[in-house]
Amino acid sequence: MIDQKHHRFVFGFFMSLLMSGIMSLVISLFNLGFVSDIVSIWLRAWAFAFVVAFPTILVVAPLVNRLVNLVLKEDSTRR
């Protein structure tokens, strides 16, 4: 198993893998429809999207976490 200290990178990897896969499929289908080679088109788009998404998530996630903390009020019932 991977050590807990690498949580940020493992989380970023899986989040970017899933989101880039889902979004590239949806966008490919939206733009092209169910064409005969949609799988190969989607896989190329997914590979490119993942290369962009992984470093983006690593950079943007701390900012998003800070923004979430700013907009959520603290729950006084939680310990």
PyMOL Python script that loads the backbone (N, CA, C, O; Angstrom):
from pymol import cmd

cmd.read_pdbstr("""\
ATOM      1  N   MET A   1       0.835  -1.191   0.000  1.00  0.00           N
ATOM      2  CA  MET A   1       0.000   0.000   0.000  1.00  0.00           C
ATOM      3  C   MET A   1       0.874   1.247   0.000  1.00  0.00           C
ATOM      4  O   MET A   1       2.040   1.219   0.393  1.00  0.00           O
ATOM      5  N   ILE A   2       0.283   2.321  -0.445  1.00  0.00           N
ATOM      6  CA  ILE A   2       0.987   3.602  -0.517  1.00  0.00           C
ATOM      7  C   ILE A   2       0.837   4.319   0.817  1.00  0.00           C
ATOM      8  O   ILE A   2      -0.235   4.311   1.422  1.00  0.00           O
ATOM      9  N   ASP A   3       1.912   4.933   1.264  1.00  0.00           N
ATOM     10  CA  ASP A   3       1.925   5.639   2.543  1.00  0.00           C
ATOM     11  C   ASP A   3       0.953   6.820   2.533  1.00  0.00           C
ATOM     12  O   ASP A   3       0.760   7.463   1.501  1.00  0.00           O
ATOM     13  N   GLN A   4       0.350   7.096   3.674  1.00  0.00           N
ATOM     14  CA  GLN A   4      -0.642   8.160   3.832  1.00  0.00           C
ATOM     15  C   GLN A   4      -0.072   9.534   3.473  1.00  0.00           C
ATOM     16  O   GLN A   4      -0.824  10.425   3.077  1.00  0.00           O
ATOM     17  N   LYS A   5       1.228   9.715   3.604  1.00  0.00           N
ATOM     18  CA  LYS A   5       1.827  11.025   3.305  1.00  0.00           C
ATOM     19  C   LYS A   5       1.683  11.397   1.825  1.00  0.00           C
ATOM     20  O   LYS A   5       1.867  12.559   1.462  1.00  0.00           O
ATOM     21  N   HIS A   6       1.361  10.439   0.983  1.00  0.00           N
ATOM     22  CA  HIS A   6       1.178  10.694  -0.443  1.00  0.00           C
ATOM     23  C   HIS A   6      -0.298  10.877  -0.819  1.00  0.00           C
ATOM     24  O   HIS A   6      -0.659  10.817  -1.995  1.00  0.00           O
ATOM     25  N   HIS A   7      -1.132  11.098   0.182  1.00  0.00           N
ATOM     26  CA  HIS A   7      -2.578  11.224  -0.027  1.00  0.00           C
ATOM     27  C   HIS A   7      -2.906  12.230  -1.126  1.00  0.00           C
ATOM     28  O   HIS A   7      -3.722  11.937  -2.000  1.00  0.00           O
ATOM     29  N   ARG A   8      -2.298  13.387  -1.098  1.00  0.00           N
ATOM     30  CA  ARG A   8      -2.588  14.451  -2.066  1.00  0.00           C
ATOM     31  C   ARG A   8      -2.365  13.972  -3.503  1.00  0.00           C
ATOM     32  O   ARG A   8      -3.185  14.241  -4.381  1.00  0.00           O
ATOM     33  N   PHE A   9      -1.273  13.275  -3.741  1.00  0.00           N
ATOM     34  CA  PHE A   9      -0.960  12.818  -5.095  1.00  0.00           C
ATOM     35  C   PHE A   9      -1.853  11.660  -5.533  1.00  0.00           C
ATOM     36  O   PHE A   9      -2.285  11.606  -6.684  1.00  0.00           O
ATOM     37  N   VAL A  10      -2.124  10.745  -4.625  1.00  0.00           N
ATOM     38  CA  VAL A  10      -2.994   9.609  -4.958  1.00  0.00           C
ATOM     39  C   VAL A  10      -4.418  10.100  -5.208  1.00  0.00           C
ATOM     40  O   VAL A  10      -5.072   9.670  -6.158  1.00  0.00           O
ATOM     41  N   PHE A  11      -4.894  11.004  -4.348  1.00  0.00           N
ATOM     42  CA  PHE A  11      -6.218  11.588  -4.550  1.00  0.00           C
ATOM     43  C   PHE A  11      -6.265  12.305  -5.888  1.00  0.00           C
ATOM     44  O   PHE A  11      -7.207  12.111  -6.655  1.00  0.00           O
ATOM     45  N   GLY A  12      -5.277  13.121  -6.181  1.00  0.00           N
ATOM     46  CA  GLY A  12      -5.221  13.855  -7.443  1.00  0.00           C
ATOM     47  C   GLY A  12      -5.187  12.929  -8.640  1.00  0.00           C
ATOM     48  O   GLY A  12      -5.824  13.199  -9.658  1.00  0.00           O
ATOM     49  N   PHE A  13      -4.442  11.832  -8.523  1.00  0.00           N
ATOM     50  CA  PHE A  13      -4.355  10.870  -9.622  1.00  0.00           C
ATOM     51  C   PHE A  13      -5.723  10.275  -9.943  1.00  0.00           C
ATOM     52  O   PHE A  13      -6.164  10.297 -11.092  1.00  0.00           O
ATOM     53  N   PHE A  14      -6.391   9.743  -8.917  1.00  0.00           N
ATOM     54  CA  PHE A  14      -7.683   9.101  -9.151  1.00  0.00           C
ATOM     55  C   PHE A  14      -8.769  10.097  -9.538  1.00  0.00           C
ATOM     56  O   PHE A  14      -9.607   9.800 -10.389  1.00  0.00           O
ATOM     57  N   MET A  15      -8.762  11.274  -8.921  1.00  0.00           N
ATOM     58  CA  MET A  15      -9.752  12.291  -9.270  1.00  0.00           C
ATOM     59  C   MET A  15      -9.570  12.722 -10.717  1.00  0.00           C
ATOM     60  O   MET A  15     -10.546  12.815 -11.463  1.00  0.00           O
ATOM     61  N   SER A  16      -8.339  12.984 -11.121  1.00  0.00           N
ATOM     62  CA  SER A  16      -8.100  13.408 -12.501  1.00  0.00           C
ATOM     63  C   SER A  16      -8.357  12.273 -13.485  1.00  0.00           C
ATOM     64  O   SER A  16      -8.841  12.519 -14.590  1.00  0.00           O
ATOM     65  N   LEU A  17      -8.044  11.043 -13.107  1.00  0.00           N
ATOM     66  CA  LEU A  17      -8.296   9.897 -13.986  1.00  0.00           C
ATOM     67  C   LEU A  17      -9.793   9.747 -14.261  1.00  0.00           C
ATOM     68  O   LEU A  17     -10.209   9.613 -15.412  1.00  0.00           O
ATOM     69  N   LEU A  18     -10.589   9.769 -13.207  1.00  0.00           N
ATOM     70  CA  LEU A  18     -12.035   9.594 -13.357  1.00  0.00           C
ATOM     71  C   LEU A  18     -12.696  10.795 -14.030  1.00  0.00           C
ATOM     72  O   LEU A  18     -13.498  10.621 -14.948  1.00  0.00           O
ATOM     73  N   MET A  19     -12.373  11.997 -13.591  1.00  0.00           N
ATOM     74  CA  MET A  19     -13.018  13.182 -14.165  1.00  0.00           C
ATOM     75  C   MET A  19     -12.622  13.386 -15.622  1.00  0.00           C
ATOM     76  O   MET A  19     -13.472  13.715 -16.450  1.00  0.00           O
ATOM     77  N   SER A  20     -11.351  13.198 -15.946  1.00  0.00           N
ATOM     78  CA  SER A  20     -10.943  13.384 -17.338  1.00  0.00           C
ATOM     79  C   SER A  20     -11.565  12.307 -18.232  1.00  0.00           C
ATOM     80  O   SER A  20     -11.917  12.579 -19.379  1.00  0.00           O
ATOM     81  N   GLY A  21     -11.697  11.099 -17.711  1.00  0.00           N
ATOM     82  CA  GLY A  21     -12.334  10.034 -18.485  1.00  0.00           C
ATOM     83  C   GLY A  21     -13.795  10.298 -18.741  1.00  0.00           C
ATOM     84  O   GLY A  21     -14.270  10.157 -19.868  1.00  0.00           O
ATOM     85  N   ILE A  22     -14.505  10.679 -17.712  1.00  0.00           N
ATOM     86  CA  ILE A  22     -15.940  10.949 -17.842  1.00  0.00           C
ATOM     87  C   ILE A  22     -16.182  12.151 -18.749  1.00  0.00           C
ATOM     88  O   ILE A  22     -17.005  12.092 -19.661  1.00  0.00           O
ATOM     89  N   MET A  23     -15.463  13.235 -18.494  1.00  0.00           N
ATOM     90  CA  MET A  23     -15.677  14.459 -19.265  1.00  0.00           C
ATOM     91  C   MET A  23     -15.263  14.296 -20.726  1.00  0.00           C
ATOM     92  O   MET A  23     -15.951  14.792 -21.618  1.00  0.00           O
ATOM     93  N   SER A  24     -14.160  13.615 -20.981  1.00  0.00           N
ATOM     94  CA  SER A  24     -13.741  13.431 -22.365  1.00  0.00           C
ATOM     95  C   SER A  24     -14.733  12.543 -23.122  1.00  0.00           C
ATOM     96  O   SER A  24     -14.975  12.762 -24.309  1.00  0.00           O
ATOM     97  N   LEU A  25     -15.302  11.555 -22.454  1.00  0.00           N
ATOM     98  CA  LEU A  25     -16.325  10.722 -23.099  1.00  0.00           C
ATOM     99  C   LEU A  25     -17.576  11.535 -23.411  1.00  0.00           C
ATOM    100  O   LEU A  25     -18.097  11.475 -24.525  1.00  0.00           O
ATOM    101  N   VAL A  26     -18.051  12.283 -22.444  1.00  0.00           N
ATOM    102  CA  VAL A  26     -19.259  13.084 -22.640  1.00  0.00           C
ATOM    103  C   VAL A  26     -19.054  14.106 -23.756  1.00  0.00           C
ATOM    104  O   VAL A  26     -19.919  14.267 -24.617  1.00  0.00           O
ATOM    105  N   ILE A  27     -17.928  14.785 -23.744  1.00  0.00           N
ATOM    106  CA  ILE A  27     -17.676  15.812 -24.757  1.00  0.00           C
ATOM    107  C   ILE A  27     -17.487  15.180 -26.130  1.00  0.00           C
ATOM    108  O   ILE A  27     -17.960  15.719 -27.130  1.00  0.00           O
ATOM    109  N   SER A  28     -16.800  14.043 -26.187  1.00  0.00           N
ATOM    110  CA  SER A  28     -16.629  13.353 -27.469  1.00  0.00           C
ATOM    111  C   SER A  28     -17.977  12.920 -28.037  1.00  0.00           C
ATOM    112  O   SER A  28     -18.239  13.102 -29.226  1.00  0.00           O
ATOM    113  N   LEU A  29     -18.825  12.350 -27.195  1.00  0.00           N
ATOM    114  CA  LEU A  29     -20.157  11.933 -27.651  1.00  0.00           C
ATOM    115  C   LEU A  29     -21.003  13.131 -28.051  1.00  0.00           C
ATOM    116  O   LEU A  29     -21.737  13.071 -29.038  1.00  0.00           O
ATOM    117  N   PHE A  30     -20.909  14.198 -27.309  1.00  0.00           N
ATOM    118  CA  PHE A  30     -21.678  15.410 -27.627  1.00  0.00           C
ATOM    119  C   PHE A  30     -21.261  15.978 -28.977  1.00  0.00           C
ATOM    120  O   PHE A  30     -22.108  16.356 -29.786  1.00  0.00           O
ATOM    121  N   ASN A  31     -19.959  16.037 -29.219  1.00  0.00           N
ATOM    122  CA  ASN A  31     -19.463  16.634 -30.457  1.00  0.00           C
ATOM    123  C   ASN A  31     -19.589  15.721 -31.675  1.00  0.00           C
ATOM    124  O   ASN A  31     -19.843  16.200 -32.780  1.00  0.00           O
ATOM    125  N   LEU A  32     -19.414  14.410 -31.486  1.00  0.00           N
ATOM    126  CA  LEU A  32     -19.356  13.495 -32.623  1.00  0.00           C
ATOM    127  C   LEU A  32     -20.510  12.510 -32.696  1.00  0.00           C
ATOM    128  O   LEU A  32     -20.813  11.991 -33.770  1.00  0.00           O
ATOM    129  N   GLY A  33     -21.152  12.249 -31.578  1.00  0.00           N
ATOM    130  CA  GLY A  33     -22.183  11.223 -31.540  1.00  0.00           C
ATOM    131  C   GLY A  33     -21.548   9.838 -31.499  1.00  0.00           C
ATOM    132  O   GLY A  33     -20.351   9.700 -31.248  1.00  0.00           O
ATOM    133  N   PHE A  34     -22.351   8.828 -31.746  1.00  0.00           N
ATOM    134  CA  PHE A  34     -21.867   7.444 -31.717  1.00  0.00           C
ATOM    135  C   PHE A  34     -21.296   7.059 -33.082  1.00  0.00           C
ATOM    136  O   PHE A  34     -21.916   6.298 -33.824  1.00  0.00           O
ATOM    137  N   VAL A  35     -20.118   7.585 -33.408  1.00  0.00           N
ATOM    138  CA  VAL A  35     -19.450   7.238 -34.665  1.00  0.00           C
ATOM    139  C   VAL A  35     -18.724   5.916 -34.489  1.00  0.00           C
ATOM    140  O   VAL A  35     -18.530   5.456 -33.364  1.00  0.00           O
ATOM    141  N   SER A  36     -18.329   5.312 -35.578  1.00  0.00           N
ATOM    142  CA  SER A  36     -17.756   3.963 -35.525  1.00  0.00           C
ATOM    143  C   SER A  36     -16.459   3.876 -34.720  1.00  0.00           C
ATOM    144  O   SER A  36     -16.203   2.853 -34.085  1.00  0.00           O
ATOM    145  N   ASP A  37     -15.649   4.912 -34.733  1.00  0.00           N
ATOM    146  CA  ASP A  37     -14.372   4.858 -34.008  1.00  0.00           C
ATOM    147  C   ASP A  37     -14.372   5.728 -32.750  1.00  0.00           C
ATOM    148  O   ASP A  37     -13.340   6.276 -32.363  1.00  0.00           O
ATOM    149  N   ILE A  38     -15.540   5.847 -32.118  1.00  0.00           N
ATOM    150  CA  ILE A  38     -15.669   6.709 -30.939  1.00  0.00           C
ATOM    151  C   ILE A  38     -14.747   6.261 -29.804  1.00  0.00           C
ATOM    152  O   ILE A  38     -14.242   7.102 -29.061  1.00  0.00           O
ATOM    153  N   VAL A  39     -14.522   4.968 -29.658  1.00  0.00           N
ATOM    154  CA  VAL A  39     -13.677   4.492 -28.549  1.00  0.00           C
ATOM    155  C   VAL A  39     -12.241   4.978 -28.719  1.00  0.00           C
ATOM    156  O   VAL A  39     -11.638   5.455 -27.758  1.00  0.00           O
ATOM    157  N   SER A  40     -11.687   4.865 -29.919  1.00  0.00           N
ATOM    158  CA  SER A  40     -10.308   5.320 -30.116  1.00  0.00           C
ATOM    159  C   SER A  40     -10.213   6.836 -30.021  1.00  0.00           C
ATOM    160  O   SER A  40      -9.226   7.360 -29.506  1.00  0.00           O
ATOM    161  N   ILE A  41     -11.222   7.545 -30.508  1.00  0.00           N
ATOM    162  CA  ILE A  41     -11.245   9.006 -30.377  1.00  0.00           C
ATOM    163  C   ILE A  41     -11.302   9.390 -28.908  1.00  0.00           C
ATOM    164  O   ILE A  41     -10.576  10.277 -28.460  1.00  0.00           O
ATOM    165  N   TRP A  42     -12.174   8.714 -28.160  1.00  0.00           N
ATOM    166  CA  TRP A  42     -12.319   9.004 -26.739  1.00  0.00           C
ATOM    167  C   TRP A  42     -11.036   8.706 -25.973  1.00  0.00           C
ATOM    168  O   TRP A  42     -10.622   9.504 -25.133  1.00  0.00           O
ATOM    169  N   LEU A  43     -10.402   7.569 -26.249  1.00  0.00           N
ATOM    170  CA  LEU A  43      -9.181   7.222 -25.521  1.00  0.00           C
ATOM    171  C   LEU A  43      -8.051   8.223 -25.779  1.00  0.00           C
ATOM    172  O   LEU A  43      -7.285   8.542 -24.871  1.00  0.00           O
ATOM    173  N   ARG A  44      -7.950   8.713 -27.006  1.00  0.00           N
ATOM    174  CA  ARG A  44      -6.942   9.755 -27.298  1.00  0.00           C
ATOM    175  C   ARG A  44      -7.275  11.034 -26.540  1.00  0.00           C
ATOM    176  O   ARG A  44      -6.394  11.669 -25.959  1.00  0.00           O
ATOM    177  N   ALA A  45      -8.557  11.407 -26.549  1.00  0.00           N
ATOM    178  CA  ALA A  45      -8.988  12.606 -25.824  1.00  0.00           C
ATOM    179  C   ALA A  45      -8.762  12.435 -24.325  1.00  0.00           C
ATOM    180  O   ALA A  45      -8.344  13.374 -23.647  1.00  0.00           O
ATOM    181  N   TRP A  46      -9.034  11.246 -23.810  1.00  0.00           N
ATOM    182  CA  TRP A  46      -8.852  10.972 -22.390  1.00  0.00           C
ATOM    183  C   TRP A  46      -7.381  11.089 -22.006  1.00  0.00           C
ATOM    184  O   TRP A  46      -7.055  11.692 -20.983  1.00  0.00           O
ATOM    185  N   ALA A  47      -6.500  10.523 -22.807  1.00  0.00           N
ATOM    186  CA  ALA A  47      -5.069  10.609 -22.519  1.00  0.00           C
ATOM    187  C   ALA A  47      -4.613  12.063 -22.455  1.00  0.00           C
ATOM    188  O   ALA A  47      -3.882  12.452 -21.543  1.00  0.00           O
ATOM    189  N   PHE A  48      -5.044  12.856 -23.418  1.00  0.00           N
ATOM    190  CA  PHE A  48      -4.668  14.266 -23.423  1.00  0.00           C
ATOM    191  C   PHE A  48      -5.273  14.992 -22.219  1.00  0.00           C
ATOM    192  O   PHE A  48      -4.594  15.775 -21.554  1.00  0.00           O
ATOM    193  N   ALA A  49      -6.545  14.728 -21.945  1.00  0.00           N
ATOM    194  CA  ALA A  49      -7.224  15.380 -20.826  1.00  0.00           C
ATOM    195  C   ALA A  49      -6.571  15.021 -19.499  1.00  0.00           C
ATOM    196  O   ALA A  49      -6.445  15.875 -18.622  1.00  0.00           O
ATOM    197  N   PHE A  50      -6.156  13.775 -19.343  1.00  0.00           N
ATOM    198  CA  PHE A  50      -5.514  13.361 -18.092  1.00  0.00           C
ATOM    199  C   PHE A  50      -4.189  14.079 -17.885  1.00  0.00           C
ATOM    200  O   PHE A  50      -3.867  14.486 -16.769  1.00  0.00           O
ATOM    201  N   VAL A  51      -3.424  14.234 -18.952  1.00  0.00           N
ATOM    202  CA  VAL A  51      -2.127  14.923 -18.858  1.00  0.00           C
ATOM    203  C   VAL A  51      -2.320  16.366 -18.396  1.00  0.00           C
ATOM    204  O   VAL A  51      -1.458  16.917 -17.711  1.00  0.00           O
ATOM    205  N   VAL A  52      -3.428  16.973 -18.761  1.00  0.00           N
ATOM    206  CA  VAL A  52      -3.734  18.326 -18.312  1.00  0.00           C
ATOM    207  C   VAL A  52      -4.354  18.304 -16.920  1.00  0.00           C
ATOM    208  O   VAL A  52      -4.022  19.141 -16.081  1.00  0.00           O
ATOM    209  N   ALA A  53      -5.249  17.357 -16.668  1.00  0.00           N
ATOM    210  CA  ALA A  53      -6.023  17.337 -15.425  1.00  0.00           C
ATOM    211  C   ALA A  53      -5.184  17.029 -14.190  1.00  0.00           C
ATOM    212  O   ALA A  53      -5.383  17.648 -13.145  1.00  0.00           O
ATOM    213  N   PHE A  54      -4.255  16.092 -14.290  1.00  0.00           N
ATOM    214  CA  PHE A  54      -3.501  15.679 -13.093  1.00  0.00           C
ATOM    215  C   PHE A  54      -2.699  16.829 -12.493  1.00  0.00           C
ATOM    216  O   PHE A  54      -2.859  17.105 -11.304  1.00  0.00           O
ATOM    217  N   PRO A  55      -1.855  17.502 -13.243  1.00  0.00           N
ATOM    218  CA  PRO A  55      -1.135  18.624 -12.617  1.00  0.00           C
ATOM    219  C   PRO A  55      -2.066  19.767 -12.223  1.00  0.00           C
ATOM    220  O   PRO A  55      -1.811  20.470 -11.245  1.00  0.00           O
ATOM    221  N   THR A  56      -3.143  19.951 -12.982  1.00  0.00           N
ATOM    222  CA  THR A  56      -4.090  21.014 -12.637  1.00  0.00           C
ATOM    223  C   THR A  56      -4.721  20.751 -11.280  1.00  0.00           C
ATOM    224  O   THR A  56      -4.835  21.664 -10.463  1.00  0.00           O
ATOM    225  N   ILE A  57      -5.130  19.524 -11.033  1.00  0.00           N
ATOM    226  CA  ILE A  57      -5.733  19.184  -9.743  1.00  0.00           C
ATOM    227  C   ILE A  57      -4.723  19.363  -8.609  1.00  0.00           C
ATOM    228  O   ILE A  57      -5.077  19.854  -7.537  1.00  0.00           O
ATOM    229  N   LEU A  58      -3.489  18.975  -8.835  1.00  0.00           N
ATOM    230  CA  LEU A  58      -2.479  19.137  -7.793  1.00  0.00           C
ATOM    231  C   LEU A  58      -2.267  20.606  -7.435  1.00  0.00           C
ATOM    232  O   LEU A  58      -2.018  20.933  -6.275  1.00  0.00           O
ATOM    233  N   VAL A  59      -2.366  21.484  -8.421  1.00  0.00           N
ATOM    234  CA  VAL A  59      -2.167  22.914  -8.181  1.00  0.00           C
ATOM    235  C   VAL A  59      -3.431  23.566  -7.630  1.00  0.00           C
ATOM    236  O   VAL A  59      -3.356  24.400  -6.727  1.00  0.00           O
ATOM    237  N   VAL A  60      -4.586  23.194  -8.164  1.00  0.00           N
ATOM    238  CA  VAL A  60      -5.836  23.882  -7.843  1.00  0.00           C
ATOM    239  C   VAL A  60      -6.487  23.367  -6.551  1.00  0.00           C
ATOM    240  O   VAL A  60      -7.189  24.126  -5.884  1.00  0.00           O
ATOM    241  N   ALA A  61      -6.276  22.124  -6.190  1.00  0.00           N
ATOM    242  CA  ALA A  61      -6.956  21.537  -5.023  1.00  0.00           C
ATOM    243  C   ALA A  61      -6.733  22.325  -3.729  1.00  0.00           C
ATOM    244  O   ALA A  61      -7.700  22.542  -2.998  1.00  0.00           O
ATOM    245  N   PRO A  62      -5.519  22.763  -3.408  1.00  0.00           N
ATOM    246  CA  PRO A  62      -5.357  23.557  -2.179  1.00  0.00           C
ATOM    247  C   PRO A  62      -6.153  24.862  -2.212  1.00  0.00           C
ATOM    248  O   PRO A  62      -6.708  25.274  -1.193  1.00  0.00           O
ATOM    249  N   LEU A  63      -6.212  25.505  -3.358  1.00  0.00           N
ATOM    250  CA  LEU A  63      -6.996  26.732  -3.491  1.00  0.00           C
ATOM    251  C   LEU A  63      -8.476  26.441  -3.296  1.00  0.00           C
ATOM    252  O   LEU A  63      -9.164  27.172  -2.584  1.00  0.00           O
ATOM    253  N   VAL A  64      -8.965  25.388  -3.918  1.00  0.00           N
ATOM    254  CA  VAL A  64     -10.375  25.008  -3.775  1.00  0.00           C
ATOM    255  C   VAL A  64     -10.693  24.685  -2.316  1.00  0.00           C
ATOM    256  O   VAL A  64     -11.755  25.053  -1.814  1.00  0.00           O
ATOM    257  N   ASN A  65      -9.778  24.001  -1.641  1.00  0.00           N
ATOM    258  CA  ASN A  65      -9.978  23.679  -0.226  1.00  0.00           C
ATOM    259  C   ASN A  65     -10.102  24.951   0.608  1.00  0.00           C
ATOM    260  O   ASN A  65     -10.948  25.029   1.499  1.00  0.00           O
ATOM    261  N   ARG A  66      -9.271  25.937   0.326  1.00  0.00           N
ATOM    262  CA  ARG A  66      -9.357  27.211   1.056  1.00  0.00           C
ATOM    263  C   ARG A  66     -10.677  27.925   0.763  1.00  0.00           C
ATOM    264  O   ARG A  66     -11.300  28.479   1.668  1.00  0.00           O
ATOM    265  N   LEU A  67     -11.101  27.909  -0.504  1.00  0.00           N
ATOM    266  CA  LEU A  67     -12.369  28.548  -0.859  1.00  0.00           C
ATOM    267  C   LEU A  67     -13.548  27.873  -0.167  1.00  0.00           C
ATOM    268  O   LEU A  67     -14.458  28.546   0.316  1.00  0.00           O
ATOM    269  N   VAL A  68     -13.529  26.550  -0.121  1.00  0.00           N
ATOM    270  CA  VAL A  68     -14.595  25.810   0.560  1.00  0.00           C
ATOM    271  C   VAL A  68     -14.627  26.182   2.038  1.00  0.00           C
ATOM    272  O   VAL A  68     -15.701  26.388   2.604  1.00  0.00           O
ATOM    273  N   ASN A  69     -13.461  26.267   2.663  1.00  0.00           N
ATOM    274  CA  ASN A  69     -13.404  26.652   4.074  1.00  0.00           C
ATOM    275  C   ASN A  69     -13.920  28.068   4.302  1.00  0.00           C
ATOM    276  O   ASN A  69     -14.464  28.363   5.366  1.00  0.00           O
ATOM    277  N   LEU A  70     -13.755  28.948   3.311  1.00  0.00           N
ATOM    278  CA  LEU A  70     -14.256  30.314   3.446  1.00  0.00           C
ATOM    279  C   LEU A  70     -15.779  30.379   3.357  1.00  0.00           C
ATOM    280  O   LEU A  70     -16.400  31.170   4.066  1.00  0.00           O
ATOM    281  N   VAL A  71     -16.386  29.565   2.504  1.00  0.00           N
ATOM    282  CA  VAL A  71     -17.823  29.673   2.299  1.00  0.00           C
ATOM    283  C   VAL A  71     -18.647  28.798   3.239  1.00  0.00           C
ATOM    284  O   VAL A  71     -19.849  29.021   3.388  1.00  0.00           O
ATOM    285  N   LEU A  72     -18.032  27.822   3.865  1.00  0.00           N
ATOM    286  CA  LEU A  72     -18.774  26.983   4.803  1.00  0.00           C
ATOM    287  C   LEU A  72     -18.637  27.545   6.209  1.00  0.00           C
ATOM    288  O   LEU A  72     -17.540  27.867   6.666  1.00  0.00           O
ATOM    289  N   LYS A  73     -19.762  27.654   6.876  1.00  0.00           N
ATOM    290  CA  LYS A  73     -19.661  28.092   8.254  1.00  0.00           C
ATOM    291  C   LYS A  73     -19.363  26.885   9.132  1.00  0.00           C
ATOM    292  O   LYS A  73     -19.733  25.756   8.813  1.00  0.00           O
ATOM    293  N   GLU A  74     -18.703  27.143  10.215  1.00  0.00           N
ATOM    294  CA  GLU A  74     -18.302  26.073  11.114  1.00  0.00           C
ATOM    295  C   GLU A  74     -19.537  25.518  11.822  1.00  0.00           C
ATOM    296  O   GLU A  74     -20.392  26.270  12.290  1.00  0.00           O
ATOM    297  N   ASP A  75     -19.613  24.204  11.891  1.00  0.00           N
ATOM    298  CA  ASP A  75     -20.716  23.520  12.546  1.00  0.00           C
ATOM    299  C   ASP A  75     -20.395  23.415  14.029  1.00  0.00           C
ATOM    300  O   ASP A  75     -19.473  22.701  14.422  1.00  0.00           O
ATOM    301  N   SER A  76     -21.147  24.119  14.840  1.00  0.00           N
ATOM    302  CA  SER A  76     -20.866  24.152  16.286  1.00  0.00           C
ATOM    303  C   SER A  76     -21.232  22.835  16.972  1.00  0.00           C
ATOM    304  O   SER A  76     -20.799  22.593  18.098  1.00  0.00           O
ATOM    305  N   THR A  77     -22.029  21.972  16.311  1.00  0.00           N
ATOM    306  CA  THR A  77     -22.406  20.702  16.936  1.00  0.00           C
ATOM    307  C   THR A  77     -21.373  19.616  16.706  1.00  0.00           C
ATOM    308  O   THR A  77     -21.394  18.595  17.394  1.00  0.00           O
ATOM    309  N   ARG A  78     -20.469  19.812  15.756  1.00  0.00           N
ATOM    310  CA  ARG A  78     -19.425  18.824  15.485  1.00  0.00           C
ATOM    311  C   ARG A  78     -18.282  18.993  16.451  1.00  0.00           C
ATOM    312  O   ARG A  78     -17.959  20.110  16.856  1.00  0.00           O
ATOM    313  N   ARG A  79     -17.682  17.912  16.815  1.00  0.00           N
ATOM    314  CA  ARG A  79     -16.539  17.982  17.735  1.00  0.00           C
ATOM    315  C   ARG A  79     -15.274  17.850  16.994  1.00  0.00           C
ATOM    316  O   ARG A  79     -14.200  17.884  17.595  1.00  0.00           O
TER     317      ARG A  79
END
""", "prot")
cmd.dss("prot")
cmd.show_as("cartoon", "prot")
cmd.util.cbc("prot")
cmd.orient("prot")
